[in-house]
Amino acid sequence: MAKKKLSLREFQESLVQRLTSARAGQATRALLGVQAGRDYWLLDLADSGEIIPLPPLTGVPLTKAWFCGIANIRGSLYSVVDFSAFQGGEATPQNADSRLLIVGGRFGINSALLVNRTLGLRNIDQMEVRTAETDPRPWVGEQYADAQGNAWKRLNLKHLLSQPDFLEIGLA
């Protein structure tokens, strides 16, 4: 079967249509899905700078157990926090599935969250909003359920990064 060639003009017209649809709110609302411990999280793509396989980490003495250390990522140093352990959950295994979710540069902090794995893009328009008790953690936003009944929590990175507990990594 021969592939259809797409002319530059057709490509540009298609791109204009998609951008127009997005501005009009007709685009799907896709969020990045990750697993941290036993929890499933959703976050805006704009909040995450990048997702990378786990690089070598340099430990830092006299820090809390959930602080994994420092990672050198393309010449810049990033603090690495085990997101599950930070919340009181089990420690994230550091294996081939583990990923670093680098916090977007718009927050002005060189930090990365260690998660069990990434789960790709999730369309929240295809999920059901859950009416759950208000979570005391300020970084937990809306909660959803997918078609399989899995519970998903919206991660508000801005609120997470402003928490004194998150910023204070040293042992008392």
N, C-alpha and C positions, 0 to 999 in steps of 0.2 A: 504494500500500500504506500503510495507516494505521500510525502508530507506536504501540507499546504504551506506555501510561503506567505508570510505576513509582511505586507508592505509597511514602510515607515509611517505612512499616512494612517493606515488602519490601526497600527499600534498606538499612535498619538491620539487618535479618536477614542480608542478603548480606554486609554489612560485618563483622558479628560472626563469620560463618562464615570469612571470609578471615583475620581476625585470629586466630581460633582455630587455623586451619590453619598460619598462620605461626609461632605459638608452638609448635605441635607438630612443627615442622620439615618440614612437608609442602609449604611454599612453594618455588618455584623459587629457586635461588641466582643472581640476576641481578647482574652486575657491569657497570660502565661500560667500554666499549671505546674506546680512543683510538689514533691512530697518531702516533708520534714518530719522524721519520726513516724508516727502513725497518722499524722494529719495531712490533709490536702489543702494547698494554698493557691490562691489566684492573685496575680498582681499585674498592674499595667505594664505594658512593654516599655513605656517611657521611663518607668522607675528603675528598670533593670538595665544596666549598662551593657552587660554581656554575660553569657553563660559559658563556662569553660570546664574541661576535665580538671580534676584535682591535681594541682602541681605540688612539688615538694614544699613542705611547710617547715619553717624554723620556729621551734618552740621558744616561748618567753617565760623565764622563771618568775615565780611569785605572782602568777595571774590565776584568775578563777578557772575552774575546770572546763567551762564552756568556751573559753578562749583558746582556739586551736593554735594560734601563732601568727607568723607573718609569712606572706607569699610574695615572691618577686614575679610580677606579671609585666612583661615587656619593659623592664627597667624601672617600674614603679612599685613601691611597697604597699601592700594592702593588709589590713588586719583581718583575720578570719575568725568568724564566730560560728560555732555549731548552733544553728538555729533551734533545733529540737532540744538540745541540752540547756540552752539559755532559758527556755520556757519550762524547765523542770522535767523534760521528757528524757528518753533514752539517748545515749550518745550516738551520733551518726557514724556508721562504719565508714572508714576511709578505704574505699575499694574502687573498682573500675566503673561502677554505676554512679558514684558520688560526683557531685558537681558543685562548682563555686558560682554563686549568683552574685556578680559584681554589681554593687549599688551604682546607680546612674550618677554621672558626674554632676548633674544639676543640683545634687545635695551638698556638694563640696566636701565630701568625706571619702577617704580611700578605705573602703570597707567591703567585705564580701561575706555572704552567708553560705555556710556549708549545708547542703541539702542532700537527701538520699538519692534523689533522681529528678530529672525534669520529665514532665508529662505532656509537653507540647501545648499548643494553643487550645483554649476552651472557649466556646461561645456561650456566654451567660444568658443569651436570649433563649437558649435551649435548656436552661436550668430553671428550677423552681426556687423562689425565694423562701427561705426558712424563717419562721418566726421563733427564734430561740431566745433564751434568757440573754440579757445584756452581758457580754463578756467583760470582765474587769480589766483585761489587758487593752490599753488604748490603741494598739496597732492592729487589733482585730476589727475588721469592718463587717460588712454584710455577710450573711451566710446563705449558702445555696445547697441544693441537692441535685445531683445529676440523674439521668434516666436509670442508672443502676442503683440508685439510693445512696451513693457516696456523699458524705458531707464535705463541703468546700468552704473555706474561710477566705475572705478578701484581706490581703495584707496591705496595710497602710505603712509604707516604708518611712514616710516623713515622721509619723508618730513614733515608730520604732527607734529611729535614729536620734530622736530628741529625748529619749528616756535616760535619766541619770544611771539606772541600773545597766543599761546597754553600754553606756560610755565609760563606766567605771569598771575596768578589767582587773585592777590590782586587788590582791588579797588584803583584807582589813587587818 
